[in-house]
Amino acid sequence: MENTDIPKFDNSNKKFTEKKKYNKKLGKKLRKEREHQGKTQEEWSECFGVDPRNYRRYENGNTKIPYRILVYLHKTCNVDLNSFICDD
């Protein structure tokens, strides 16, 4: 008889780790672009319509950056999204 209460190993931890690394990489690029524009975290959080604490989480890589923010960067700051989201 198979015990269905025991979760099966599915490598999800590896996927989680890869996502965290990717979020951190994007966060660094976001910070670099903000600094290049000469803006503070508070100024950009206001532009994006997010709480400054959430914005800091984006830059620190603790939270995934919403697509609407990436689109905003492309449209208002002329950021090339291909270079922004692709590996270096």
mmCIF file of the C-alpha atoms, coordinates in Angstrom:
data_MODEL
# 
_entry.id   MODEL 
# 
loop_
_atom_site.group_PDB 
_atom_site.id 
_atom_site.type_symbol 
_atom_site.label_atom_id 
_atom_site.label_alt_id 
_atom_site.label_comp_id 
_atom_site.label_asym_id 
_atom_site.label_entity_id 
_atom_site.label_seq_id 
_atom_site.pdbx_PDB_ins_code 
_atom_site.Cartn_x 
_atom_site.Cartn_y 
_atom_site.Cartn_z 
_atom_site.occupancy 
_atom_site.B_iso_or_equiv 
_atom_site.pdbx_formal_charge 
_atom_site.auth_seq_id 
_atom_site.auth_comp_id 
_atom_site.auth_asym_id 
_atom_site.auth_atom_id 
_atom_site.pdbx_PDB_model_num 
ATOM 1  C CA . MET A 1 1  ? 0.000  0.000  0.000   1.00 0.00 ? 1  MET A CA 1 
ATOM 2  C CA . GLU A 1 2  ? 1.402  3.410  -1.011  1.00 0.00 ? 2  GLU A CA 1 
ATOM 3  C CA . ASN A 1 3  ? 1.476  6.217  1.551   1.00 0.00 ? 3  ASN A CA 1 
ATOM 4  C CA . THR A 1 4  ? 0.149  9.361  -0.151  1.00 0.00 ? 4  THR A CA 1 
ATOM 5  C CA . ASP A 1 5  ? 0.993  11.571 2.844   1.00 0.00 ? 5  ASP A CA 1 
ATOM 6  C CA . ILE A 1 6  ? 4.704  11.514 2.046   1.00 0.00 ? 6  ILE A CA 1 
ATOM 7  C CA . PRO A 1 7  ? 5.650  14.134 -0.550  1.00 0.00 ? 7  PRO A CA 1 
ATOM 8  C CA . LYS A 1 8  ? 7.685  12.888 -3.485  1.00 0.00 ? 8  LYS A CA 1 
ATOM 9  C CA . PHE A 1 9  ? 11.009 14.497 -4.307  1.00 0.00 ? 9  PHE A CA 1 
ATOM 10 C CA . ASP A 1 10 ? 10.608 16.584 -7.441  1.00 0.00 ? 10 ASP A CA 1 
ATOM 11 C CA . ASN A 1 11 ? 13.622 18.895 -7.496  1.00 0.00 ? 11 ASN A CA 1 
ATOM 12 C CA . SER A 1 12 ? 11.407 21.903 -6.671  1.00 0.00 ? 12 SER A CA 1 
ATOM 13 C CA . ASN A 1 13 ? 14.062 23.196 -4.284  1.00 0.00 ? 13 ASN A CA 1 
ATOM 14 C CA . LYS A 1 14 ? 16.477 23.497 -7.212  1.00 0.00 ? 14 LYS A CA 1 
ATOM 15 C CA . LYS A 1 15 ? 13.896 25.482 -9.184  1.00 0.00 ? 15 LYS A CA 1 
ATOM 16 C CA . PHE A 1 16 ? 13.326 27.729 -6.170  1.00 0.00 ? 16 PHE A CA 1 
ATOM 17 C CA . THR A 1 17 ? 17.066 28.360 -5.857  1.00 0.00 ? 17 THR A CA 1 
ATOM 18 C CA . GLU A 1 18 ? 17.354 29.226 -9.551  1.00 0.00 ? 18 GLU A CA 1 
ATOM 19 C CA . LYS A 1 19 ? 14.449 31.665 -9.294  1.00 0.00 ? 19 LYS A CA 1 
ATOM 20 C CA . LYS A 1 20 ? 16.063 33.369 -6.288  1.00 0.00 ? 20 LYS A CA 1 
ATOM 21 C CA . LYS A 1 21 ? 19.342 33.752 -8.205  1.00 0.00 ? 21 LYS A CA 1 
ATOM 22 C CA . TYR A 1 22 ? 17.471 35.205 -11.187 1.00 0.00 ? 22 TYR A CA 1 
ATOM 23 C CA . ASN A 1 23 ? 15.527 37.627 -8.962  1.00 0.00 ? 23 ASN A CA 1 
ATOM 24 C CA . LYS A 1 24 ? 18.780 38.788 -7.366  1.00 0.00 ? 24 LYS A CA 1 
ATOM 25 C CA . LYS A 1 25 ? 20.370 39.319 -10.777 1.00 0.00 ? 25 LYS A CA 1 
ATOM 26 C CA . LEU A 1 26 ? 17.388 41.366 -11.983 1.00 0.00 ? 26 LEU A CA 1 
ATOM 27 C CA . GLY A 1 27 ? 17.381 43.308 -8.725  1.00 0.00 ? 27 GLY A CA 1 
ATOM 28 C CA . LYS A 1 28 ? 21.018 44.290 -9.236  1.00 0.00 ? 28 LYS A CA 1 
ATOM 29 C CA . LYS A 1 29 ? 20.243 45.458 -12.760 1.00 0.00 ? 29 LYS A CA 1 
ATOM 30 C CA . LEU A 1 30 ? 17.255 47.435 -11.480 1.00 0.00 ? 30 LEU A CA 1 
ATOM 31 C CA . ARG A 1 31 ? 19.425 49.140 -8.848  1.00 0.00 ? 31 ARG A CA 1 
ATOM 32 C CA . LYS A 1 32 ? 22.129 49.903 -11.421 1.00 0.00 ? 32 LYS A CA 1 
ATOM 33 C CA . GLU A 1 33 ? 19.582 51.477 -13.771 1.00 0.00 ? 33 GLU A CA 1 
ATOM 34 C CA . ARG A 1 34 ? 18.018 53.524 -10.966 1.00 0.00 ? 34 ARG A CA 1 
ATOM 35 C CA . GLU A 1 35 ? 21.423 54.820 -9.899  1.00 0.00 ? 35 GLU A CA 1 
ATOM 36 C CA . HIS A 1 36 ? 22.284 55.565 -13.538 1.00 0.00 ? 36 HIS A CA 1 
ATOM 37 C CA . GLN A 1 37 ? 19.123 57.679 -13.710 1.00 0.00 ? 37 GLN A CA 1 
ATOM 38 C CA . GLY A 1 38 ? 20.158 59.486 -10.496 1.00 0.00 ? 38 GLY A CA 1 
ATOM 39 C CA . LYS A 1 39 ? 16.986 58.517 -8.634  1.00 0.00 ? 39 LYS A CA 1 
ATOM 40 C CA . THR A 1 40 ? 16.351 57.297 -5.107  1.00 0.00 ? 40 THR A CA 1 
ATOM 41 C CA . GLN A 1 41 ? 14.470 54.145 -4.202  1.00 0.00 ? 41 GLN A CA 1 
ATOM 42 C CA . GLU A 1 42 ? 11.643 56.301 -2.874  1.00 0.00 ? 42 GLU A CA 1 
ATOM 43 C CA . GLU A 1 43 ? 11.380 58.233 -6.141  1.00 0.00 ? 43 GLU A CA 1 
ATOM 44 C CA . TRP A 1 44 ? 11.210 55.076 -8.231  1.00 0.00 ? 44 TRP A CA 1 
ATOM 45 C CA . SER A 1 45 ? 8.778  53.356 -5.903  1.00 0.00 ? 45 SER A CA 1 
ATOM 46 C CA . GLU A 1 46 ? 6.503  56.364 -6.292  1.00 0.00 ? 46 GLU A CA 1 
ATOM 47 C CA . CYS A 1 47 ? 6.844  56.271 -10.093 1.00 0.00 ? 47 CYS A CA 1 
ATOM 48 C CA . PHE A 1 48 ? 5.980  52.566 -10.116 1.00 0.00 ? 48 PHE A CA 1 
ATOM 49 C CA . GLY A 1 49 ? 3.120  53.029 -7.671  1.00 0.00 ? 49 GLY A CA 1 
ATOM 50 C CA . VAL A 1 50 ? 4.503  50.586 -5.114  1.00 0.00 ? 50 VAL A CA 1 
ATOM 51 C CA . ASP A 1 51 ? 5.347  50.817 -1.447  1.00 0.00 ? 51 ASP A CA 1 
ATOM 52 C CA . PRO A 1 52 ? 9.037  51.693 -0.883  1.00 0.00 ? 52 PRO A CA 1 
ATOM 53 C CA . ARG A 1 53 ? 9.466  48.486 1.164   1.00 0.00 ? 53 ARG A CA 1 
ATOM 54 C CA . ASN A 1 54 ? 8.275  46.420 -1.792  1.00 0.00 ? 54 ASN A CA 1 
ATOM 55 C CA . TYR A 1 55 ? 10.578 48.292 -4.139  1.00 0.00 ? 55 TYR A CA 1 
ATOM 56 C CA . ARG A 1 56 ? 13.552 47.536 -1.864  1.00 0.00 ? 56 ARG A CA 1 
ATOM 57 C CA . ARG A 1 57 ? 12.573 43.860 -2.012  1.00 0.00 ? 57 ARG A CA 1 
ATOM 58 C CA . TYR A 1 58 ? 12.759 44.026 -5.822  1.00 0.00 ? 58 TYR A CA 1 
ATOM 59 C CA . GLU A 1 59 ? 16.277 45.467 -5.726  1.00 0.00 ? 59 GLU A CA 1 
ATOM 60 C CA . ASN A 1 60 ? 17.394 42.975 -3.078  1.00 0.00 ? 60 ASN A CA 1 
ATOM 61 C CA . GLY A 1 61 ? 16.028 40.082 -5.126  1.00 0.00 ? 61 GLY A CA 1 
ATOM 62 C CA . ASN A 1 62 ? 13.651 39.013 -2.374  1.00 0.00 ? 62 ASN A CA 1 
ATOM 63 C CA . THR A 1 63 ? 10.568 39.575 -4.539  1.00 0.00 ? 63 THR A CA 1 
ATOM 64 C CA . LYS A 1 64 ? 9.993  39.016 -8.237  1.00 0.00 ? 64 LYS A CA 1 
ATOM 65 C CA . ILE A 1 65 ? 9.833  42.270 -10.210 1.00 0.00 ? 65 ILE A CA 1 
ATOM 66 C CA . PRO A 1 66 ? 6.352  42.617 -11.751 1.00 0.00 ? 66 PRO A CA 1 
ATOM 67 C CA . TYR A 1 67 ? 6.231  42.738 -15.535 1.00 0.00 ? 67 TYR A CA 1 
ATOM 68 C CA . ARG A 1 68 ? 4.434  46.084 -15.466 1.00 0.00 ? 68 ARG A CA 1 
ATOM 69 C CA . ILE A 1 69 ? 7.536  47.623 -13.873 1.00 0.00 ? 69 ILE A CA 1 
ATOM 70 C CA . LEU A 1 70 ? 9.790  46.186 -16.562 1.00 0.00 ? 70 LEU A CA 1 
ATOM 71 C CA . VAL A 1 71 ? 7.451  47.548 -19.247 1.00 0.00 ? 71 VAL A CA 1 
ATOM 72 C CA . TYR A 1 72 ? 7.472  50.947 -17.512 1.00 0.00 ? 72 TYR A CA 1 
ATOM 73 C CA . LEU A 1 73 ? 11.291 50.931 -17.533 1.00 0.00 ? 73 LEU A CA 1 
ATOM 74 C CA . HIS A 1 74 ? 11.292 50.166 -21.227 1.00 0.00 ? 74 HIS A CA 1 
ATOM 75 C CA . LYS A 1 75 ? 8.778  52.849 -22.129 1.00 0.00 ? 75 LYS A CA 1 
ATOM 76 C CA . THR A 1 76 ? 9.932  55.688 -19.868 1.00 0.00 ? 76 THR A CA 1 
ATOM 77 C CA . CYS A 1 77 ? 13.652 55.067 -19.402 1.00 0.00 ? 77 CYS A CA 1 
ATOM 78 C CA . ASN A 1 78 ? 14.373 53.514 -22.785 1.00 0.00 ? 78 ASN A CA 1 
ATOM 79 C CA . VAL A 1 79 ? 15.756 50.366 -21.119 1.00 0.00 ? 79 VAL A CA 1 
ATOM 80 C CA . ASP A 1 80 ? 16.391 47.483 -23.522 1.00 0.00 ? 80 ASP A CA 1 
ATOM 81 C CA . LEU A 1 81 ? 14.459 44.650 -21.904 1.00 0.00 ? 81 LEU A CA 1 
ATOM 82 C CA . ASN A 1 82 ? 16.403 41.979 -23.810 1.00 0.00 ? 82 ASN A CA 1 
ATOM 83 C CA . SER A 1 83 ? 19.643 43.019 -22.162 1.00 0.00 ? 83 SER A CA 1 
ATOM 84 C CA . PHE A 1 84 ? 17.871 43.593 -18.876 1.00 0.00 ? 84 PHE A CA 1 
ATOM 85 C CA . ILE A 1 85 ? 16.280 40.178 -18.470 1.00 0.00 ? 85 ILE A CA 1 
ATOM 86 C CA . CYS A 1 86 ? 18.782 37.991 -20.339 1.00 0.00 ? 86 CYS A CA 1 
ATOM 87 C CA . ASP A 1 87 ? 21.966 36.627 -18.810 1.00 0.00 ? 87 ASP A CA 1 
ATOM 88 C CA . ASP A 1 88 ? 25.130 38.631 -19.185 1.00 0.00 ? 88 ASP A CA 1 
# 
